[in-house]
Amino acid sequence: MQIFPAIDLRGGQVVRLYQGDYDQETVYGADPRAQARAFLEAGAQCLHVVDLDGARDGTMANFDSIAAIAKQGGLYIEVGGGIRTEERVRQYLDLGVGRCILGTAAVKDFAFTARMAQTYGDRIAVGVDARDGYVAVNGWKELSQEKGVDFCRRLRDAGVKTVIYTDISRDGAGRGTNLELYRELVQIEGLDITASGGVGSLEELRRLKDMGVRAAILGKALYDGRLDLRTVLREVEAC
C-alpha cells in the first residue's frame, strides 16, 4: 500500500482544517517546501498536495508553492484543488506533478472528467469527498444529490482508474477512518481506492491494506504526532 503524507495549502501556508471547515484551521508551517523535504527525508516517496483556496474558489493562489515543491524533486506528487480545466491539468503536469485530482469538476462536468481520463490515463484521479454518504463539492461547502459509492461506479465506467475517497465527517476529527465504507469501495472492480480522512493508527492502516485499499493519505495524525512517518513506511508500505 502506498502512503501519501499530505500538505494542505491555504494562503501559502501548511494548514489542516477540521472536517473541511475553513473557519476551523490550524497552521502547521509557513514553508511548504520545507515540509515536503521533511517528508522526503523521513523516507516518503509520494506526496498529496491540496490547494484549499483553489478548491473553494477555483483560483491558483498556491501555484507557486506547489511549483517550488515539485522543483525539489524526489517525490511522486498528486495535486488537487481547483483543477477544473484541461489548461490547469497541463500546467500542473508541466511542473512535473505525477497526477492531477479532479474534484468539483468531476461532479459538475462529468463529460470533462471522462475526457481527461481518456486523454491522460492514470495521470488523472478523482477526489470523491462525501458527507452523510453524498458527494460534496466546492471545498466541501455544497452537497450534490449523488451517493458517493454510486458516483465511484460511474467514474470507473468512464475510465477513471483511481479514486481518492474522503469521509468528511472523519477528516481531521481524530475519530479514525471509516473502515466499513472502504470495505464496500474496494469491491468496485477495476478501481483503485485511496483512503483519506481520519486515518490515525497503524492498525487502521494494516486493516486498510489487508482489505485491498491501494493507498492511504495521512494528514493530521502526522502533524499532531499520533503517527510517525518513518514507522508507518517501515511497517505498512514496505511489507
Disulfide bonds with the S-S distance in Angstrom:
none
